Structures are given as structure tokens and as C-alpha cells.
């Protein structure tokens, strides 16, 4: 009898587990949406390529207010939106975030072969590849076209629609996005006031950047360059780029150099946090 009682109690105990398991199998999944982030389609008017902007407005933002907001623009929007959104929520409460996506209307075969971020190799790079096969596939070296898209189309949309401070734009780019930012800084420095260049991929770009260093008499910019301790080749070239900037003896340039513990992958989150802390002291 005691054994039968034990079995009965055991069945009663585990029955909710089975019930929960059955219920969870029948529950429809949902996906978390980041608060206050709007996805806006936008077209490059020069190339007819289609992109998206991930736009996050500050809490309490009002178009009726005369208050002008600083804007943080960043490339590789899908990869960076979450950490920048979370960090700025604490450190840059007043900022508008604008993430620029990869090209959306990319050939489907290339998406399957190389993934949806293939356009970043074309848009963020500043020189063509010497490998003809690679060049045909990735179309390297069109940073100038992408910069025109940002200046002519992205800025026009954002600054016509929102209450922004056009004199206080910030750029955040990591890896190839950092390469793109270095190119913007030396070719059209007035595009942004603040530049965050995390682990910039400058392996073959130093000679070209060196040629561009005196294109503008003054940069009038605040620049943070960072890289990880384990990024030997990349760090070496980042140091060369820093030397290029220092050689200008440009008093209008405020340069911050940050070395972060870790590899190219592990240095990224700390780059985001440290750079937002640095930026918060500049634009508050």
C-alpha cells in the first residue's frame, strides 16, 4: 500500500512538468523588438541601391521642442545597434542614433554565398583589390560613393525630419567601418565633428592615407582610435595612422588613443563602451 501511495504522489508531482512541457510546445514564439527604434527604407539617389536606417530617438523627444540633438551615425547597423542603444541609454540620453544598414537589394546568390553583409566590402573600402577575381565579386574601393550617399541622402533625410544639431554629428565605425571613417576624416572631415575608429582595417591603406593627410589644412575634429592588444598587424597599422594624424601638428584635432585588452572580436564591446564614455564628455 505504501508503495502505491508513493507512486501516486510521484505522478502528481511530475504531472505539472509534463503539462508545462506540453504547453510550451504549443506556445507561439515571439521576437523582442528594441524600444523606440524605427526602421526606415532609404535609396542612394546616385546608384539606386536600397538601404535601411535604424533610427532611435531619445526618450521624451518632441518635434515641437526647439531643442537640437546630437546625432550618432554608425555603419554595420545590424551588428552595432544593440550595444550602442544600450550604452547611449545611460551615457548619451540626449542623442539620436542612426544606424546605416548594408545594401538590401543585393543579388540573392551572393547573399547565400557570402552572407547579407557583402556590400560592406564595397562600401567601406578605399582601394580596389589587386586580385581580379576578388575585385569582380566584392567590388572593393567604393567608399567615396558611399560617403556621397551619407552626405547627400542620409543627412538630408535625418536633418529634415528630426531636430538635430548639424554641427555635432558623430561617426562610429569598427573594423572596415573604422577604415571607412579614416577615409572620411582625411577627405571630407567636415562630414562629422567626432570620429570613433575602432580597430580600423588599414592593412593596405596607409600609403594612400599618407598622401591624403595634408588635403585639408585643418580637420576640426575629435578622433578616437582604438585596437586590441592581440591585433598585431592591425594595431601596427593603426599606430601608423595615428602617426599620420600627429604629423599634421593640427591644433584643431583632438586625438584619443585607446588600447583594449583582447582580440579583434573581444575588443569590440569595450570599444563601444569606452568610446561612448569619451563622447559623453564632448557633446553634453
VENJOBEL-V46246 format. One line per field, one symbol per residue. psi: psi as a letter, one per 40 degrees, with the letter a starting at -180 (. if undefined). A space follows every 50 residues. Layout:
BEGIN
psi->???
END
This chain:
BEGIN
psi->dddddddddddddedddddddddddehhiiihhhiehhhhiihhedefih aihhhhiihehheeiehhhihhiiifdddedddddddddddgdeihhhhh iihdfihddddddeieeddddddeieiiiehddddddefiffdddddddd ddddddddeddigiheefiihhiibddddddddddedgdedidhhhghfh gfdeeddddddededhdidfihhhhiiidegdddddddddddddddedfh eehhhhhhhhhaaddeedddddddddddddede.
END
